[in-house]
Amino acid sequence: MVTMQTIHCPHCGKLALRQRYGSVTHTQCPHCDYLMTMCDRTGRVLEAYTPEITHVGCYGANLTCTLERTTALC
């Protein structure tokens, strides 16, 4: 089940979209290009990006975030 919320972006404060796919939360802001994908169970950041800060982690810059892949990374 997918849950969608409109929230204030933690980076710029404008409206952003948060989507929950089971235990994976994906937050994205169209105004400042903020992106955060994380596992709710472990708190592990699966993918994160802001214009000023980029965290790629051990998964590489070309991480494809499909529901199956991010659930497997949790």
C-alpha positions in Angstrom: 0.0 0.0 0.0 1.3 3.4 -0.9 0.7 6.4 1.4 1.3 9.9 0.0 1.6 13.1 2.1 2.3 16.7 1.3 4.9 18.0 3.8 7.2 20.9 4.2 10.7 20.1 2.8 13.3 19.7 5.5 15.8 21.5 3.3 14.0 24.6 1.9 10.7 24.6 3.7 8.5 24.6 0.6 5.9 21.9 -0.2 7.3 18.5 -0.9 5.9 15.0 -1.4 6.5 12.0 1.0 5.5 8.6 -0.2 5.6 5.4 2.0 5.9 2.0 0.3 5.6 -0.5 3.2 8.7 0.2 5.3 10.4 2.5 2.7 9.9 6.3 2.9 10.7 8.4 -0.1 10.7 12.2 0.3 11.2 14.5 -2.7 11.0 18.3 -3.2 10.6 19.7 -6.7 11.7 23.2 -5.6 15.2 22.5 -4.3 15.8 19.0 -5.7 15.9 17.4 -2.2 15.6 13.6 -2.2 15.7 11.1 0.7 14.9 7.4 0.6 15.1 5.5 3.9 14.1 2.4 5.6 11.6 3.0 8.4 12.5 -0.2 10.2 16.2 0.4 10.4 16.5 4.1 9.9 19.1 3.4 7.2 19.4 6.0 4.4 19.2 4.2 1.1 19.6 7.2 -1.1 20.0 11.0 -0.4 20.6 14.1 -2.5 20.5 17.8 -2.1 22.2 20.3 -4.4 24.8 21.1 -1.8 25.3 17.6 -0.3 25.4 14.3 -2.0 25.6 11.0 -0.2 25.9 8.0 -2.5 27.0 5.4 0.1 28.2 2.0 -1.0 25.5 1.6 -3.7 27.0 3.9 -6.3 25.8 7.0 -8.1 23.5 5.1 -10.4 21.2 3.5 -7.7 17.9 2.7 -9.3 15.2 3.0 -6.7 12.5 0.5 -7.4 10.2 -0.7 -4.7 11.8 -4.2 -4.9 15.3 -2.9 -4.7 14.9 -0.5 -1.8 13.0 -3.1 0.2 15.8 -5.5 -0.4 18.3 -2.9 0.9 16.4 -2.4 4.1 
